[in-house]
Amino acid sequence: MPPKRDRSAAEAEDATVQLRRHKSATEEAFAELVCPITFSLPVDPVTAEDGNVYERSAIKEWLKHKHKSPVTNLAMGVKLLPALRVKNMIRAMVTSGALTGDKVDAWKLKLEEEEEVAETLRKAEAGDGAVMHQLGVWCEYGEMGLAKDLAKAFEWYKKSHEAGDASGTGSLGACYLLGYGVPKCFARANTLMSQGAERGSKVACCNLGFLYADGNWGFPKDETMARRYYSMVASAAIDDCTAAATEKAATWLREHPAA
């Protein structure tokens, strides 16, 4: 019988070898799960015609411009199939702690954003004008994992306005002002932003104050009108404005006191 010390050392060595093998296998599996375009774990994985798994949004954007595989560089069609097994595998490995690190943290954040967007969509479909406006903001700036899409932003702002949300009314007016998803129309922009301001949208008040203060985008330079809308910011009921814009309004009023 071998000495007890030698047996313990052998067992420890075997455990170390097994741990290394497990770590190597995990790293290999991790590498197979990472999207070849984003180099991150996909939240919505799909299998493309080249047999590789990608983040859906990434491969769809790729295929808009190139009809070839990002991996093989060979010609490839646009058909994509949901990779449900991969999605379930990633979730199981993250939940169990088998996968850790920055990429996993980023995946968790993306998943949280996806779930928040899904919940927001459900509320919007139920007729909530405020969340329709929020979806418009996300589309306008490309936030919460959504692609920047001014046409979609315009549609959400329009739905928000039609649902009676003052923020949506003001933002819809800004779309007409800037030509976001719709041809520019200064008259329509003025009407909508004025309606939004009168109904308590702080950002609509800020925008109109800025436009009249500087005489931009077809608006005449008019300190009286600028003072009127900037003065409405403090009492506006809907706090849909950034702190920087609110401070800009207060600064302008201090620098331009009424005669």
Secondary structure, DSSP 8 states (H G I E B T S, - for coil): ---HHHHHHHHHHHHHHHHHHHHHHHHHHHHHHS-TTTSS--SSEEE-TTS-EEEHHHHHHHHHH--B-TTT-SB-----EE-HHHHHHHHHHHHHTSS-SHHHHHHHHHHHHHHHHHHHHHHHHTT-HHHHHHHHHHHHHT-TT----HHHHHHHHHHHHHTT-HHHHHHHHHHHHHTSSS---HHHHHHHHHHHHHTTBHHHHHHHHHHHHHT-TT----HHHHHHHHHHHTT-SB--S-HHHHHHHHHHHHHS---
